[in-house]
Amino acid sequence: MKHLLITIAVVLMVGCAHGTLQRKAITSDDAPAALGPYSPGVQVGEFLFLSGQIGLNPESGKLVEGGIKEQTKQVLDNLGQCSRKRDGL
């Protein structure tokens, strides 16, 4: 795993340094907005990097109730929305 992360980092640094990889911020109206100065996702070339998430309901902006199971489901739903936005769905 460590070697894979190092390889990805080197590819991104080299590609970005030469200006060949385009970076695009990914946001979705169906996922919670970022709570800080960052994007929920960034596409660099063919890679999609998603930021850390918590189980926020995008409609209410509040943490979902029920516990870890419900919050985990919400996190995965939120990440899925960002991924679908990147794919144009």
N, C-alpha and C positions, 0 to 999 in steps of 0.2 A: 504494500500500500504506500509506503514511504517513497519508493522509487517512482510509482505512478504520479504521486503529487509533485515530486521534483520535476519529472518529465513535463507535466502539464504547465508548471510554473515557467520552465525554460522556454517552452514553445510560445507561451503567451508573452513573455518578456521580449523574445526575439521578434515575434510577429508584430507586437505593438511598437517596438523600437523602429522597425522599418516601415511602419504605417500601413502594413498590409491587412491587419485585422481591424475590422470596424467594431466599435463598442456602441451598444444601444441599451439605454435604460428600459426596463420592462416594468410596467405597472398595470394594474387591472382594477376596474371599477367594482369587480366582484370579489376582491380581496381587500383586507384592511390597508389603509394608507400607511406608509412608513411613519414611525413615531419620532424619527430623527432625520438628520441630513444625509440620507442614503436612499437607495432604490431597493424595492423588494427583490428585484432581479436585474442582472446585467448579462446581455448576450455579447460574447466576444468570439467572432468567427462563428464556428458551429457549436461552441460551448455555451451552456446556460448556467450561470452561477446564481443561486437563490440565497437570500439572506436568511438569518435565523428568524423564526416565527414563534409566536405564542398563540394560544387558542382564542383569538379575538373574532367575534362575530362581525363581519364587514358591515352589516346593516346597523347594528346598535353601537359598535365600537367598544363593546364590553366583553370581558372574558366569559366564555360559555360556562354554564353551570353544570354540575354533575360529577366532576372529578377528572382524573387523568385520561380515562377512556374517551370521554366526550371532547376534551381539549385536544387530544392527539388526533382524533378524527377531524376536528376543525382545522388544525395546523395542516394536515395533509390536503384537505379541501382547498385551503388558501394557496398552498404551493401549487396545486393542480391548476388553479385559476391563472396564476402567473405563467405556468408552462403553456396552457392553452392560449393565452394572450400572445405569447411568442410565436406560436404556430398559426396565429391568425384565426383562431376559432372563437 
